[in-house]
């Protein structure tokens, strides 16, 4: 059989984690669900895999790719795809890690019926999150791309909108215009080698923080911006604002945890 019926939700999650995976199905989701290596390559899947492989966090082994298929004319047709990251989160002002699952992205692949298949893949994410968290204390996050004009429409069931994100494009170096240039300072918040690191740690604890997997550090490339915590200081040497550089892409930086005094 192409799809093995799954009587319990836990069997699907075990299939995701198993070394030899088999296509499965759920009563709540139409079609057949394939995971990771059993998903054949096509243009979109190849792009997703290249993107995941380029990320240290996603390539560390806790990221799973799932695709829903529908059988049409005797062949499987992809209808929706999503990526799930299993990790932990530190809540603001807390040092206790909490089990967390993040739907990094989801996308319908049947563009004539996209709303229906988006609902199905979001429901699949909910089912897997419920199984992964095991009914205990945990956090489920879902990243929505191409959101509707009225984002609050995403609040369905127990889902609540936490934040909306946009990008800031800076052309050239704004620090070089008008007055003396101020250079950002990279802090060593773990080694304690920089004055003011303690103040930055205090600011960082005010954010909810996803824990990144332990990965081997890549050798620094001359001229490349290093990942880490950066601050700007005033004339008195006090840190007045800061940001964390999470990743470096061609002509772009991925940043988070921005703060100002």
ZIMOGI-V907160 format. One record per pair of residues at least 12 apart in sequence whose C-alpha atoms are under 6 Angstrom apart, sorted by the first residue. I is the first residue (numbers start at 1). J is the second residue. If there is no record, write none. Layout:
i->{I I}
j->{J J}
This chain:
i->{3 3 4 5 6 6 31 31 32 32 33 33 34 34 35 35 36 57 62 62 63 63 64 64 65 66 66 67 67 68 79 79 79 80 80 80 80 81 81 82 82 83 83 83 84 84 84 85 85 86 87 88 88 88 89 89 89 90 90 91 92 92 92 92 93 93 98 99 100 100 100 101 102 102 102 103 104 105 184 184 184 185 185 186 186 187 227 227 228 228 229 229 230 230 240 240 241 241 241 242 242 243 243 244 244}
j->{23 24 24 25 25 26 69 70 68 69 67 68 66 67 65 66 65 213 85 86 84 85 83 84 83 81 82 80 81 80 108 109 110 107 108 109 117 106 107 105 106 103 104 105 102 103 104 101 102 101 100 100 210 211 209 210 211 208 209 208 205 206 207 208 205 206 138 138 138 139 140 140 140 141 142 142 143 143 230 231 232 230 231 229 230 229 245 246 244 245 243 244 242 243 260 261 259 260 261 258 259 257 258 256 257}
